[in-house]
Amino acid sequence: MDTYNLLMKLYQDSPLPVVLVRNDLLITWANKAALDRYPTFSLPDGLILMLPSHASAAIRELVPESVKPLAIPLPISGIAAIFTPFQEHFVVNFEPVGAAGSALHPEGNELLVSSISNQFHAPLSSIFASVSALYQMVDQCDNDHLSSMLQSINQNGYSMLRSASSLTSYVKYCLGEGRREQETVDLSGLLENLCDAAAILTHSISIPLAATVIDPGLVVTGSQKKLTQAVLHVISNSCRYTCEHNYIEVSARRSEDRALITISDHGLGIDPQTAEHVFEPFFSFDHQGRPFAGDGLGLTIVRYIVAQHGGSVALTSRPGQGTTVAITLPLGTDAGLSVKIPPMRADLLRDRFSDLHIVLSDSCGCPTP
């Protein structure tokens, strides 16, 4: 038995996450504990997604003959990735940062997520309640100027709510807390209803959206809510980076033992240099050169969600012609299982705090109370 197989056998059943990466940091193997805690490790570049931007250069400076490990703290998590050179690879394990007792414990992770979420959502709930009451007062006095200011407050509230939701999701994934739900999801029905509802919102900004489910009855195992968020984040990008005569096409079909979802637009497109970075956390770009065009987490979250479901996501784009995002998901089965009924179009539109309205608020505007 060669040393690689011996190493994998040694760590396979370990309760601690361990991965084996090449010098370019692409994952060649991960044990079960690593895949359970960090589903993105099913992607070749899953570890790169979690590392701070400066880490790659520091790790590549390690000489293959070195036996001295290098600790790279992961953002937010209180965990460090320990890189130990092993022949032409690195063995990577994960340990709390600092002295014993100083790092975040599991209950600390939950507290961190709850604190971040609460610090955004509590004041936003109060803001939205006040705005709703003020809208009713404005209707009685017919003040256009005040109505315009309230709409601005409402829109900015949705922007904060969207960013809070994205940041909370990202922190959960960094902490390994984004567990995969085991629902049986009617993917075909979900896409039809979701796109029907989204089309009404995109129509308000003059962008037609059409969905075609080529193979009805597609079923996957996972989270209906997270899959909804993934599709909406892609549609949101298609709306934001738009141009005259843009339109969006969503399709779903069976491809052997997987479901293939494609979301194509005919907008501004992305140049190859920019396209290389669009899945990186906090990376955002603007065709007019403005900084911080968004929170830079939309496509990162899409990739995390798809990885959690055992799938893959790829983006192709041509400047001036548009962008296509392709998502593949392993098919499940509805035999003997209760299939989760997707929400109807009217329900998605009626709930002004549904993921539909929150995720598309940055491109299609927000509902008024």
C-alpha positions as CSV (number, residue, x, y, z in Angstrom):
1,M,0.0,0.0,0.0
2,D,1.5,3.4,-1.0
3,T,1.8,6.2,1.4
4,Y,-1.2,8.2,0.0
5,N,-3.6,5.2,0.4
6,L,-2.2,4.6,3.9
7,L,-2.8,8.2,4.8
8,M,-6.4,8.2,3.5
9,K,-7.1,4.9,5.4
10,L,-5.7,6.4,8.6
11,Y,-7.9,9.5,8.4
12,Q,-11.0,8.1,6.7
13,D,-13.0,7.4,9.9
14,S,-11.4,10.2,12.0
15,P,-14.0,12.4,13.7
16,L,-11.9,15.4,12.8
17,P,-12.0,17.0,9.4
18,V,-8.9,16.3,7.2
19,V,-8.3,17.1,3.5
20,L,-5.5,16.4,1.1
21,V,-4.7,19.2,-1.3
22,R,-2.2,19.7,-4.1
23,N,0.4,22.5,-4.2
24,D,-2.2,24.6,-6.1
25,L,-4.6,24.0,-3.2
26,L,-7.1,21.9,-5.2
27,I,-8.6,19.2,-3.1
28,T,-7.7,15.6,-4.1
29,W,-9.4,13.9,-1.1
30,A,-11.5,14.7,2.0
31,N,-12.6,12.4,4.8
32,K,-16.2,12.0,5.8
33,A,-16.0,14.4,8.7
34,A,-14.7,17.1,6.5
35,L,-17.4,16.6,3.9
36,D,-20.1,16.6,6.6
37,R,-18.9,19.8,8.3
38,Y,-17.9,21.7,5.1
39,P,-19.9,20.5,2.1
40,T,-18.0,22.8,-0.2
41,F,-15.0,20.4,0.1
42,S,-16.8,18.3,-2.4
43,L,-15.6,20.9,-4.9
44,P,-11.9,20.8,-6.1
45,D,-11.5,24.5,-5.1
46,G,-13.7,24.2,-2.0
47,L,-10.9,25.0,0.4
48,I,-9.8,28.0,-1.6
49,L,-13.3,29.5,-1.2
50,M,-12.8,29.5,2.6
51,L,-9.3,30.9,2.7
52,P,-8.4,34.6,3.0
53,S,-7.1,36.1,-0.2
54,H,-3.5,36.4,1.0
55,A,-3.3,32.7,2.0
56,S,-2.4,31.2,-1.3
57,A,0.9,33.0,-1.7
58,A,1.9,32.1,1.9
59,I,1.1,28.4,1.5
60,R,3.0,28.2,-1.8
61,E,6.1,29.5,-0.1
62,L,6.3,26.3,1.9
63,V,9.0,24.1,0.4
64,P,7.9,20.5,-0.2
65,E,10.7,19.2,2.0
66,S,9.6,21.3,4.9
67,V,8.0,19.6,7.9
68,K,6.9,22.8,9.7
69,P,3.1,23.2,9.5
70,L,1.6,26.6,8.6
71,A,-1.6,27.8,10.3
72,I,-4.0,29.9,8.3
73,P,-7.0,31.4,10.3
74,L,-10.3,31.0,8.4
75,P,-12.4,34.2,8.3
76,I,-14.9,34.6,11.1
77,S,-14.9,31.0,12.3
78,G,-12.2,31.0,15.0
79,I,-10.8,28.0,13.3
80,A,-7.3,27.7,11.6
81,A,-6.5,25.4,8.7
82,I,-3.2,23.7,9.5
83,F,-1.1,22.9,6.3
84,T,1.5,20.2,6.7
85,P,3.6,19.4,3.6
86,F,3.4,15.8,2.5
87,Q,5.4,14.9,-0.5
88,E,3.8,17.0,-3.3
89,H,0.7,17.6,-1.3
90,F,-0.5,19.2,1.9
91,V,-2.4,17.5,4.6
92,V,-4.8,20.0,6.1
93,N,-6.6,19.7,9.4
94,F,-8.6,22.2,11.4
95,E,-8.0,23.4,14.9
96,P,-9.3,26.2,17.2
97,V,-7.3,29.4,17.0
98,G,-5.1,30.3,20.0
99,A,-4.8,28.7,23.4
100,A,-7.2,26.1,24.7
101,G,-10.5,27.7,25.7
102,S,-10.0,30.9,23.7
103,A,-11.7,29.9,20.5
104,L,-15.4,29.7,19.7
105,H,-17.0,26.6,21.0
106,P,-20.1,25.2,19.2
107,E,-22.4,27.2,21.4
108,G,-20.3,30.2,20.6
109,N,-20.8,29.6,16.9
110,E,-24.5,29.7,17.4
111,L,-24.3,32.8,19.5
112,L,-22.2,34.5,16.8
113,V,-24.8,33.7,14.1
114,S,-27.7,34.7,16.3
115,S,-26.0,38.0,17.4
116,I,-25.3,39.0,13.8
117,S,-28.8,38.1,12.7
118,N,-30.4,39.9,15.6
119,Q,-28.4,43.1,15.3
120,F,-29.8,43.5,11.8
121,H,-33.2,42.0,12.1
122,A,-34.5,43.5,15.3
123,P,-34.1,47.1,14.3
124,L,-35.3,46.3,10.7
125,S,-38.5,44.8,12.1
126,S,-39.1,48.0,14.0
127,I,-38.3,50.1,10.9
128,F,-40.7,48.1,8.6
129,A,-43.5,48.3,11.2
130,S,-43.1,52.1,11.5
131,V,-42.9,52.5,7.7
132,S,-46.1,50.4,7.3
133,A,-47.9,52.7,9.8
134,L,-46.7,55.8,8.1
135,Y,-47.8,54.6,4.7
136,Q,-51.3,54.4,6.1
137,M,-51.1,58.0,7.4
138,V,-49.7,59.2,4.0
139,D,-52.6,57.6,2.2
140,Q,-55.0,59.8,4.3
141,C,-53.1,63.1,3.7
142,D,-52.0,62.5,0.1
143,N,-48.5,63.9,0.5
144,D,-46.4,62.8,-2.5
145,H,-43.1,64.1,-1.1
146,L,-43.5,62.2,2.2
147,S,-44.6,59.1,0.2
148,S,-41.4,59.3,-1.8
149,M,-39.2,59.6,1.3
150,L,-41.0,56.6,2.8
151,Q,-40.4,54.6,-0.3
152,S,-36.7,55.4,-0.1
153,I,-36.6,54.2,3.6
154,N,-38.5,51.1,2.7
155,Q,-36.1,50.3,-0.2
156,N,-33.0,50.9,1.9
157,G,-34.5,48.7,4.6
158,Y,-34.9,45.9,2.1
159,S,-31.3,46.4,1.0
160,M,-30.1,46.0,4.6
161,L,-32.4,43.0,5.1
162,R,-31.0,41.3,2.0
163,S,-27.4,42.0,3.1
164,A,-28.2,40.7,6.6
165,S,-29.6,37.5,5.2
166,S,-26.6,37.0,2.9
167,L,-24.1,37.7,5.6
168,T,-25.8,35.4,8.1
169,S,-25.8,32.6,5.5
170,Y,-22.2,33.1,4.7
171,V,-21.2,33.1,8.4
172,K,-23.1,29.8,8.8
173,Y,-21.2,28.2,6.0
174,C,-17.8,29.5,7.3
175,L,-18.6,28.0,10.7
176,G,-19.7,24.7,9.1
177,E,-23.2,25.3,10.6
178,G,-25.0,25.3,7.2
179,R,-26.5,21.8,7.6
180,R,-28.2,20.1,4.7
181,E,-31.9,19.5,5.1
182,Q,-33.3,16.2,3.9
183,E,-36.5,17.2,2.2
184,T,-37.8,15.6,-1.0
185,V,-38.1,18.7,-3.3
186,D,-40.4,18.8,-6.3
187,L,-37.7,20.7,-8.4
188,S,-39.9,21.0,-11.5
189,G,-42.9,22.4,-9.6
190,L,-40.6,24.7,-7.6
191,L,-39.0,26.3,-10.7
192,E,-42.3,26.7,-12.5
193,N,-44.0,28.5,-9.6
194,L,-40.9,30.5,-8.6
195,C,-40.2,31.7,-12.1
196,D,-43.8,32.6,-12.7
197,A,-43.7,34.8,-9.6
198,A,-40.2,36.2,-10.5
199,A,-41.4,37.1,-14.0
200,I,-44.0,39.5,-12.6
201,L,-41.3,41.4,-10.7
202,T,-38.8,41.4,-13.6
203,H,-41.6,42.6,-15.9
204,S,-41.8,45.7,-13.7
205,I,-38.3,46.7,-14.9
206,S,-39.0,45.6,-18.5
207,I,-37.0,42.3,-18.4
208,P,-39.1,39.4,-19.6
209,L,-38.4,36.0,-17.9
210,A,-39.6,32.7,-19.2
211,A,-39.1,29.2,-17.7
212,T,-39.2,25.9,-19.5
213,V,-39.3,22.6,-17.6
214,I,-38.4,20.1,-20.3
215,D,-38.6,17.1,-18.1
216,P,-41.5,17.3,-15.5
217,G,-41.3,15.4,-12.3
218,L,-37.7,16.2,-11.4
219,V,-37.1,15.5,-7.7
220,V,-34.0,16.2,-5.6
221,T,-33.2,15.8,-1.9
222,G,-32.3,18.9,0.1
223,S,-33.7,22.2,1.1
224,Q,-36.5,23.9,-0.9
225,K,-35.7,27.2,0.7
226,K,-32.0,27.1,-0.1
227,L,-32.6,26.0,-3.7
228,T,-35.0,28.9,-4.0
229,Q,-32.4,31.3,-2.8
230,A,-29.8,29.9,-5.2
231,V,-32.0,30.4,-8.3
232,L,-33.1,33.9,-7.2
233,H,-29.6,35.1,-6.6
234,V,-28.7,34.2,-10.2
235,I,-31.8,35.8,-11.5
236,S,-31.0,38.9,-9.5
237,N,-27.6,39.2,-11.1
238,S,-29.2,38.8,-14.6
239,C,-31.5,41.8,-13.7
240,R,-28.8,44.0,-12.3
241,Y,-26.3,43.7,-15.1
242,T,-28.8,44.4,-17.8
243,C,-29.1,46.3,-21.0
244,E,-31.7,47.2,-23.6
245,H,-33.6,44.1,-24.9
246,N,-32.4,41.9,-22.1
247,Y,-34.5,38.8,-21.3
248,I,-33.9,35.8,-19.1
249,E,-34.5,32.2,-19.9
250,V,-34.6,29.5,-17.2
251,S,-34.7,25.8,-18.2
252,A,-34.7,22.5,-16.4
253,R,-34.1,19.0,-17.7
254,R,-32.8,15.6,-16.9
255,S,-29.2,14.9,-17.7
256,E,-28.5,11.2,-17.0
257,D,-28.8,10.9,-13.2
258,R,-28.8,14.7,-12.5
259,A,-31.0,17.6,-13.0
260,L,-29.6,20.4,-15.1
261,I,-30.8,24.0,-14.5
262,T,-29.6,26.8,-16.8
263,I,-30.3,30.5,-16.3
264,S,-29.4,32.6,-19.3
265,D,-29.6,36.3,-19.8
266,H,-28.9,38.6,-22.7
267,G,-27.4,41.4,-20.7
268,L,-24.0,43.1,-20.4
269,G,-22.0,39.9,-20.0
270,I,-18.7,39.6,-18.1
271,D,-15.2,39.7,-19.3
272,P,-13.0,36.6,-18.8
273,Q,-10.8,38.2,-16.1
274,T,-13.7,39.2,-14.0
275,A,-15.5,35.9,-14.5
276,E,-12.7,34.1,-12.8
277,H,-13.5,35.8,-9.5
278,V,-17.3,36.0,-9.4
279,F,-17.7,33.1,-6.9
280,E,-15.2,34.5,-4.5
281,P,-16.6,35.9,-1.2
282,F,-17.2,39.7,-1.1
283,F,-16.1,40.1,-4.8
284,S,-18.3,42.6,-6.6
285,F,-17.8,44.6,-9.8
286,D,-19.6,47.3,-11.7
287,H,-19.4,47.9,-15.4
288,Q,-19.0,51.7,-14.7
289,G,-16.2,51.1,-12.3
290,R,-18.0,52.0,-9.1
291,P,-16.6,50.1,-6.0
292,F,-18.8,47.8,-3.9
293,A,-21.5,47.3,-6.5
294,G,-23.1,44.8,-4.0
295,D,-22.2,42.7,-1.0
296,G,-20.3,40.2,-3.2
297,L,-22.0,37.2,-1.6
298,G,-24.7,36.2,-4.0
299,L,-22.8,33.8,-6.2
300,T,-20.7,32.6,-3.3
301,I,-23.9,31.5,-1.5
302,V,-25.1,29.9,-4.7
303,R,-22.0,27.8,-4.9
304,Y,-22.2,26.8,-1.2
305,I,-25.9,25.8,-1.6
306,V,-25.2,23.8,-4.7
307,A,-22.2,22.1,-3.1
308,Q,-24.4,21.2,0.0
309,H,-26.7,19.4,-2.4
310,G,-23.9,17.4,-4.1
311,G,-24.1,19.5,-7.2
312,S,-21.9,21.8,-9.3
313,V,-22.3,25.3,-10.7
314,A,-20.5,26.9,-13.7
315,L,-20.7,30.3,-15.3
316,T,-20.0,31.2,-19.0
317,S,-20.2,34.7,-20.3
318,R,-19.5,36.9,-23.3
319,P,-19.2,40.7,-23.0
320,G,-22.1,42.4,-24.7
321,Q,-24.0,39.1,-25.3
322,G,-25.0,37.8,-21.9
323,T,-24.3,35.2,-19.2
324,T,-25.3,31.6,-18.6
325,V,-25.2,29.9,-15.2
326,A,-25.6,26.1,-15.2
327,I,-26.4,24.2,-12.0
328,T,-26.4,20.4,-11.8
329,L,-28.0,18.5,-8.9
330,P,-28.2,14.8,-8.2
331,L,-31.7,13.5,-8.7
332,G,-33.6,12.0,-5.8
333,T,-36.6,9.7,-5.8
334,D,-40.2,10.3,-4.6
335,A,-40.8,6.6,-4.1
336,G,-42.5,6.1,-0.7
337,L,-41.5,9.6,0.4
338,S,-43.6,12.7,1.1
339,V,-42.7,15.3,-1.5
340,K,-42.6,18.9,-0.2
341,I,-45.2,20.9,-2.1
342,P,-43.7,24.1,-3.6
343,P,-45.3,27.4,-2.7
344,M,-47.7,28.8,-5.2
345,R,-47.0,32.0,-7.2
346,A,-49.6,34.0,-5.3
347,D,-48.2,33.0,-1.9
348,L,-44.7,34.0,-3.0
349,L,-45.9,37.4,-4.1
350,R,-48.3,38.0,-1.2
351,D,-45.6,37.5,1.5
352,R,-43.6,40.8,1.2
353,F,-40.8,39.2,3.3
354,S,-40.5,36.1,1.1
355,D,-37.1,35.2,-0.4
356,L,-38.6,36.3,-3.7
357,H,-39.0,39.9,-2.6
358,I,-35.9,40.0,-0.4
359,V,-33.4,38.6,-3.0
360,L,-34.8,40.5,-5.9
361,S,-35.2,43.8,-4.0
362,D,-31.8,45.0,-5.2
363,S,-32.8,44.8,-8.8
364,C,-36.7,44.8,-9.0
365,G,-37.5,47.1,-6.2
366,C,-39.4,46.2,-3.0
367,P,-43.1,45.9,-2.2
368,T,-44.9,48.6,-0.3
369,P,-46.8,47.8,2.9
